Amino acid sequence: MADGPCEICQQVTQGTCSTCRQVYYCSKEHEHEHKEIHQVSCNPFEIGTSKELGRYLLATRNLKPSDVILSETPLVFGPKPQQIKEGPFPCVGCCRILTDQTCERCPLCLWPVCKLDCPGLKQPNIHGFECTILRLKPANTESKSFYEYFRFDVLIALRALALQNSSLKRWETMLALEAHPEHRGPDTDVYKAIEEKIKIMEDNYLKPLRESEKQCGESILKDTSPHLIHKVYGILDVNATELTEEIEAMVLYPTASLLEHNCVPNTMQTIDEKENFRITFRAALPIKKGEHITSTYTNILWGTSARRDHLKQTKYFTCKCRRCQDPTELGTYFSALRCLGDEENCPCGGTQLPVNPTEEDCVWVCERCKIQLPDKEMMNFVNHLNTEVDRVMSRRSKIAELEGVLSKLLNFLHENHYLNYIIKHSLVQLYGNEGNGEISASLLTMKLKMCQDLIEITRKIDPGNARLSLYMGVLLNEQFIGKFKMITRMHEKEKKVDAGKLQEALNILEENKRVLKYEINTTSGARLFNVVCKNEDQLKSWIESNDLKAYV
Ligand SMILES: C[S@@+](CC[C@H](N)C(=O)[O-])C[C@H]1O[C@@H](n2cnc3c(N)ncnc32)[C@H](O)[C@@H]1O
């Protein structure tokens, strides 16, 4: 932080609040004097350290859902560090996804942009600085293909390296983040992939940069050693947050990077694109003073084995949270299989669960007949089914096709298995929307039962709507549509209304508005929120036009 006026005496000082570092105090005495007023807005966390976790955040006061925990702008923002070989590519100004290779170009370095006045082009921490380096392209590059020439995956490393010149404090903050070099040594694939990026950077940009530095006698980037570039990519891989909707980018935050992982996170995050990708973490669940504040680094709609492998491969640890340790995943049976039997025994109809799910080679035991199968065998089988699910989900499959896959999956997987969850989540949106939109009474009952089952699972794996608010929003919306349809049908047929059911429908709408409250800044969140509001208008005008106000 630059200098600022002390909250008590207004004397300009560099001293800041020892907890949040956001407010200025010229002395410990003045910090103490202001404590009672400032503690209301001061960061509600401190940084702890442990051998197992490294640094982590813990609450310094009790927090209730929606309380803001931290809000900050990025250290580094840029295209993802994975090489793009075909398909969509990012604008170098804002990382918005582009598909047309004949798009506009930055007038100075000629890299692809969404529009000539893209705001990121001039910002020094986005394209502004790197543009001076990209302009120094070597002569023979014209012969290369689009994706060979435009190596978007090296831009974020250049932007990170630029911090050493623009802000020493931010540079040091970044270098203090975990990079896990012990897991990224010369014999690993990730090391080899980064060596290739280093070669590209060296040949295309760093060599010409050093020539240019020699000519002008000015140092533009101080340290560009391969060792440092490996560390930068390690920091990005372990800590950065991925943006995926319309904008494909990686964003590295200074304090948010310290949040520890939990598969049942107690915080939710929002990222505000309009405010320089500011990230805000709020409590999703009540957090008691002294409790760890957690986020999630993986997809909580995956089963334990898939989450465990993903975390191990990308973040280099094994999660031991309560969901990971519980074979039933909080009573959801989200990874459970039906008994598969073995060479000697036929499937008995029981449920097969992992005994120690956090262990890589754990055994799976049938609760009923006790036959055991190794983890590897179970996972190969689930991966095989997963490929089939990915295939139907990647295209606009119709009800019949999804139901076909679901009925096959139900032979092998528990009805609540995460692959079944994905298929059912699509089905509930299609029931009543395919064909002429008229839904039979039996299908309507089935749709509502499926919605209720999925809502219950979602509440268990994400009790604070920390990550699944959009999934939950869709389910509540479909549940509302189904219930409203039942109410209107009953009214048309029997000229009567069940007041309890009417109130239930209104409650679902209210709950959905709460669930989607922090999603409205995203395109899909805003769209769904609008649908919920329109449904509410429709229900209210139906109540009014049928003179049913007395029922609610
Ligand atoms: C994004 S960083 C978090 C900050 C890091 N602890 C530090 O000191 O810089 C992610 C790393 O923290 C550690 N970590 C985070 N959550 C963990 C957990 N639940 N169990 C074990 N290690 C964890 C792992 O080393 C992981 O690679």
The ligand as an SDF file (V2000), in Angstrom:
LIG
                    3D

 27 29  0  0  0  0  0  0  0  0999 V2000
   -3.4710  -22.5220   -2.8480 C   0  0  0  0  0  0  0  0  0  0  0  0
   -2.2530  -23.1180   -1.8040 S   0  0  0  0  0  0  0  0  0  0  0  0
   -2.8240  -22.6670   -0.2210 C   0  0  0  0  0  0  0  0  0  0  0  0
   -1.7920  -21.8580    0.5130 C   0  0  0  0  0  0  0  0  0  0  0  0
   -0.5960  -22.6370    0.9730 C   0  0  0  0  0  0  0  0  0  0  0  0
   -0.9740  -23.4300    2.1140 N   0  0  0  0  0  0  0  0  0  0  0  0
    0.5670  -21.7360    1.3080 C   0  0  0  0  0  0  0  0  0  0  0  0
    1.1620  -21.8580    2.3650 O   0  0  0  0  0  0  0  0  0  0  0  0
    0.9290  -20.9220    0.4450 O   0  0  0  0  0  0  0  0  0  0  0  0
   -2.5550  -24.8130   -1.9640 C   0  0  0  0  0  0  0  0  0  0  0  0
   -1.6260  -25.7010   -1.1740 C   0  0  0  0  0  0  0  0  0  0  0  0
   -1.9310  -25.6550    0.2170 O   0  0  0  0  0  0  0  0  0  0  0  0
   -1.9110  -26.9680    0.7870 C   0  0  0  0  0  0  0  0  0  0  0  0
   -3.2890  -27.3340    1.1500 N   0  0  0  0  0  0  0  0  0  0  0  0
   -4.4150  -26.6170    0.9360 C   0  0  0  0  0  0  0  0  0  0  0  0
   -5.5020  -27.2410    1.4300 N   0  0  0  0  0  0  0  0  0  0  0  0
   -5.0600  -28.3950    1.9540 C   0  0  0  0  0  0  0  0  0  0  0  0
   -5.7080  -29.4790    2.6120 C   0  0  0  0  0  0  0  0  0  0  0  0
   -7.0210  -29.5010    2.8170 N   0  0  0  0  0  0  0  0  0  0  0  0
   -4.9450  -30.5090    3.0330 N   0  0  0  0  0  0  0  0  0  0  0  0
   -3.6000  -30.5190    2.8360 C   0  0  0  0  0  0  0  0  0  0  0  0
   -2.9290  -29.5160    2.2140 N   0  0  0  0  0  0  0  0  0  0  0  0
   -3.6450  -28.4740    1.7830 C   0  0  0  0  0  0  0  0  0  0  0  0
   -1.3770  -27.8720   -0.2970 C   0  0  0  0  0  0  0  0  0  0  0  0
    0.0040  -27.9070   -0.1920 O   0  0  0  0  0  0  0  0  0  0  0  0
   -1.7760  -27.1470   -1.5540 C   0  0  0  0  0  0  0  0  0  0  0  0
   -0.9990  -27.4780   -2.6630 O   0  0  0  0  0  0  0  0  0  0  0  0
  1  2  1  0
  2  3  1  0
  2 10  1  0
  3  4  1  0
  4  5  1  0
  5  6  1  0
  5  7  1  0
  7  8  2  0
  7  9  1  0
 10 11  1  0
 11 12  1  0
 11 26  1  0
 12 13  1  0
 13 14  1  0
 13 24  1  0
 14 15  1  0
 14 23  1  0
 15 16  2  0
 16 17  1  0
 17 18  1  0
 17 23  2  0
 18 19  1  0
 18 20  2  0
 20 21  1  0
 21 22  2  0
 22 23  1  0
 24 25  1  0
 24 26  1  0
 26 27  1  0
M  CHG  2   2   1   9  -1
M  END
$$$$
